[in-house]
Amino acid sequence: AMNLARQGYPTALGACVGADGFGRYLKNQYRQSGVSLRYLQTCQNAPTTMISVARQTETPDFIIYREADKYLQRTEDLKLAARRCRVIHTSAGSLSHNPARTTILELLKIARQENKLISLDPNYHPQIYPDRDDFVEFLKEAYSLISVTKPSLDDSFRIFGPDLEPEEYLNRFLELGPDLVALTMGRKGVLLGTSRGERYQLQANPISVVDVTGAGDAF
């Protein structure tokens, strides 16, 4: 959200933080970056969610402390935002717990009815969703609403197992229902596939990698 706002796009964040110092720090960072806080909620009964990420040039290692974000509540303001926005984006992490899951699914359905561009990051991780089979079943419901999804090879390994070729992972995601899949493969580039049967491979530009944290989000 902050990256988009810094690029000059009108951006709002629908999320929930705790009524604590870290929540106040995040609000200040969003505000300074130009992100609208109109839809940002504050939970009085749980601290702000934190994810510790080890700095890496390969797959990052996460430690997740899941708290306030899962308490996102349905509001008329959020429903209005889903109708007014041009693009709405969410992630598998955000959809892993109720009431946030129910709230976000309702917003996605509203956005779908309004023909909005809807994006989902399938950033599955066993720490936030231990039952993989149940998660895959849930993805079928979510992907019926999704325009664009951007799995990585790491996401693919965690969701479908480590033994498939990239083209097979691409097809597995397309079978779940999104219109377009962009499968990122690090230095090997990107595979693009659409529900209309189009397939493309894009080469990566070689660069010096400092840290991969947030690379998929930026992409």
C-alpha positions, 0 to 999 in steps of 0.5 A: 500500500505504501509503495503504491501511494509513493508512486502517486496512486490513491491508495487505502488500507482496510486492515486492523491493528492493535491499540498499542505503540506498534499500531500507532507507529504503523499508522504514522508510517502509512499517513506519511506515505499518503495511504488513506487510513479511513478503513483502518480499524483498531482492536482494543483486545489484541496487540498488532500482528507482527511477522519477523523476517530473516534478511535473505537472498533466497527464501525468507524465514518467517516467525509469525505472531498473529493477533489483531489483523484477524479481527477485521470487521465488516463495516458500511465504509468497507463495503462502499470502498469495495464498490468505489475502488478500481483494484482490490488486493488481499492475501491468503494470510489475511483470509486464514482466520475469521472474522477477517476471512468472512469480512474480506470474502464479502468485500470480494463478492461486492467487488466482483459484482462491480467488475473490479480488478481483484488480486490475491496473493496465495502466500500460504504458510503452515504457521498461519494455516496448518491444514493444507487440504482445507486451505486448498478447498478454501482457495476454490471458493476464493479463486472464483472471485479473483482476476489476478493471482501471483504465486511464487514457486515457494507458495506452489511447493507449500500448496501442491507439494514439491514434485511438479514442474513450473508449468504444472503449478501454473495449470493447478492455479488456473484450474482453481478459477482465476483469470490470470496467473503470474508464477514468479520463479526468482532468477528463472523469471515469470510464467504467465497463464490465462484462463483463455489458454494463453501462455508466456514466459518472461525472463528476469533481469539480472541484478545484485540481490540485497534482500528478497523480503517484499519482492513478491509484494512489489511485483 
